[in-house]
Amino acid sequence: MFKGKTIAITRSKDDSSEFIDLATMSDMRPLPLPTIELVSKGEKIVDEFLDSIKQYDPDYSVFMSSKAVALLFDTAKKISNFQKLQLAVANTIVIAVGPKTKIALENEGIKVAYMPTIYSSVGVGELFTKLHAVGKKVIVPRSGASTPFLKQLLNKIGIDVKEIHLYDVCAFRDTSQWNEFRELFSQNKVDGIIFTSASSVRAFFEIMSNDYDQNSLLENLEKLPVVAIGPFTADELKKFDVQNTIAQVHTVPGAFDTIKNIFSVA
């Protein structure tokens, strides 16, 4: 059914341990693809965040990825500002978008008050609606490549939002790590791909455009199941005319279960 299937995921090997374990246990072959890399805005992000907390005085802080947590707190440790940052965050009501982000915050000594049942911007919006937070202020440290959807959604329900952009993203530059994927893909030996973010979709096409024209790439992608981890990733794939299935649960295990179900009914 799915034994021996080769499944690619748009994450580096270091960020794919959960996926690798799941695929290996199901006798599949995992193929991590380092698709994007973070470009930090430097040490100034900590002071910018702390200044914003002081001036804006938010009621809530919302963390939308474990990467944002790691970058912010690791940078604070480098410049001996960790305790000040920890206290500033702890003085807000902290929301984590999902389990991985929650664990990252707890590892920094931050108590997470809430986590949505749907691990996405939509889920965060639903959570704030239940919290009756009209008139409250929210600070969101995140990627500069993020869509404005969350801010617009929270604004619509009467919440003021300040976003702090900690980093930008670019396509992964060392594409030699893609050689195995390129070879298998050209031989139609990749059985499925999981895309984990909208930015990874853009980077995938940027990287693969060095070897394929758009039509050839799409023809190859049409031959295999493509799974999007969530709706924004799916929307980005649609911009490139890629048919895809959205994971019911917007996590790596959820996306993996979705691709397994596709194989099961094929």
N, C-alpha and C positions, 0 to 999 in steps of 0.2 A: 504493500500500500504506500508507505512512505519511507521504507527502509532503503538506505543508500542514496536518498535524495540530497542534492547539493543546494543549500539555501544560503543566499547572501543577505547581509544586513548592513545598513549604512552607518556603521559605527566602527571605531578602532578595536583592535583585539583587547586592549586594556579596558575598554568600556563595554565589552561584549561577554564578560564571563558568565553572566546569567543565561544569555542566549546560547553560548557554547555548551553549557551544562545541559540545557533543555534539549538541544539538537542531538548531542552525544547520547543522552539517555534514550532517545527515540531512534537510534541507529541512523541518524542523518549526518550529513557532512556540513558543518558550519563554515561560512566563509565571510569573516568580518572585512568590511571595506572602510578604511579611514577616509571619510568623505569631506569632512570640514575640520578646520582648526580654529581655535579661538585666538583673537588678537586683542589682548588686554589693553585697556586705556591707561595702564600704569598705576603707580602708587597713589595718584591723585583721587582714584575712585573711593578710597576709604574716607578721606577728608570731605569729599563731595557728599558722600552718603551721611556722614556724621553732621555736617553743616545743614543738610536738608532735614534731618531728624530734628535738629535744634530749632530751625526757623519754621519748618512746616508743621511740626508737632503732630505727627500722624497718630491716629487711633490704632491702626492696623499696619502690619507689614506683611506683604505677600511674596513668597518665594516660588518662582515658576520653574526652577530647575535645580538639580544638585550642583551643576556646574557653577551657577551664580553664587551659591552658598560657598563652595570651595574657593572660588576666586576671591570673593570678598574677604573671607576669614583668613585665607592663606596670605593675602596681601597685608592684612592688618597685623599678622604675626611677624612678618618681615620688618615692619616699621614700628614694632613694639606698641601697637595700638589695639591689641586684641581685646583686652579687658574693657576698654572704653567702647569698642564696637559691640561686644557681648552685652554690656549694660544697656546700650542704646536700643538694641534690638529687643532685649528682654523687657524694656519699658513699653513695648507695643504689644498688641494682641497678635500673635504670630500664626500665619496660615501657610501651610505647605501644599503645593498642588497635588502631590502624590507621595507614596510610601518612600521612594528613594530620596526625595527631597526632605521628607520628614526625618529620616535616619541621619542624613547629612547635617541637619540643624541640631538634632539631639547630640550628635558626636561633638558639636561645638559648645555643648552645654546650654542650648536654647530649648525651652519648653514650647512645644507646638500645641496651640489651643484647638485648632480646627484643621480638618483635611476634607475636601469635597468627596462625594461618593463617585463622581465622574472626574477623572484626573486630567482636566483640561480647563481652558479659559471659561468654557460654558459651565463647567462644574463649579468653578470659583464664583461665577455670577449667581448660580442657583443657591450656593451657600450664603452669599451676602443677602440675598432676598429673604432667606429663612432667618438670618440674624437681625433683620429689621434695622439695617445700618444706615438708613437715609440720613444725610447730613454729616456723616463721618468722613474722616480723611484716611487715605490709604497710600502707602509708599511701596513701590514695586521695583526692586533692583533686578535688572535683566539684560538680555542681549539687545544691542542696537539694531539687530536684524529682525526683531520681533514685530509682529503685525500690531496695528493700533486697536485690534478687536477688543481686548480685555478692557482697556481704558474707556473705549466708547460704550461698552456694555455696562460698566459700573457707573459711568456718567449718566446713562439713561435711567438707572434706578436711584439716582440722587446721591451718588457718592463721589467725592472729590478724589482725584488720583494724581499722584506725582510719580513718574517713572524715572529711574536713574539707570542710565545705560553703562554697564560695567565693561562690556567688551563688544567687539564686532566679530563676524565670522567670515572666513574666506574658504575657497576650495582647497583641499589638502594638496600641498605642493609636491610631496615626495610620491609621485604616482608609480614608482617602481613597485610599490607594495600592491599595485593593482594588476601586476603581470599575470598572475595565476587566474584571476577573474577574467581578464581580457581573453586569455586563451580558451578557457572553458566556455565563455559566453559566445565566442566566435564559432565554437563547435556545437552550439545548442546543448551544452552539458550543464548549464545552470538551470535548476528546476523551479526556482522561485526567488523573489527578492522582497525583503521587508524594508520599507523606507521609514525612518524614525523622526523626521522633521521636514518642514518646508525648505529650510536652508540646505538640507542634505539632498533634496530633490534637485535644486538648482545646481549644486556642486557636482552631483552625479552627471548631469548633462554637460556641464562645462568640461569635466575631466574626460568623459567618453567622446566628446566632440573632436578630440585629437585623433581618434581612430575611426569614427563613423560619421557619416552625414546624418542629418536628423531623420530622414525617411528610413534608412537602413537600421538605425538604432531602434526606431519605433517598431519596425517589422520584427526584430528579434524580441523586443519586450512583449509584443502581442502573443508570443508563443508560450509564455509562462505566467503563472499567477503572480500578481503584484499586490502586496498588502501595505496599506498606509496605517501608521500607528494611531492616527486621529484625523479629524475632519480638515484641519488646516493643511496637513500633509497631503490628504486626498485632493484638496482644491488645487494645490500646487502641481500635483501630477496631472490633473485635468488640463491645466494650462499648457502642458506639453503633449496633450492628447493621449495620455496613458490611462487605459482602463484599470481600475483598481478596486480592491475590497477594503473597507474600513474595519479595523479591529473593533470588536464589540466592547472590549475593555482596552482603554488607551494606555497600555503598558507593553513592555517587551514580551512577557508571558502571554498577554492577551493577543498580541499580534502573532505569536508563535502558534497559539491554539487555533487562530483563524486560518493560518496557512495549512495546518494539519487537517482541519475540517475540509478545506478545499481539496486536498489530496484524497481524503476519505470518500468524497462523493464523486470524484472524477472517474 
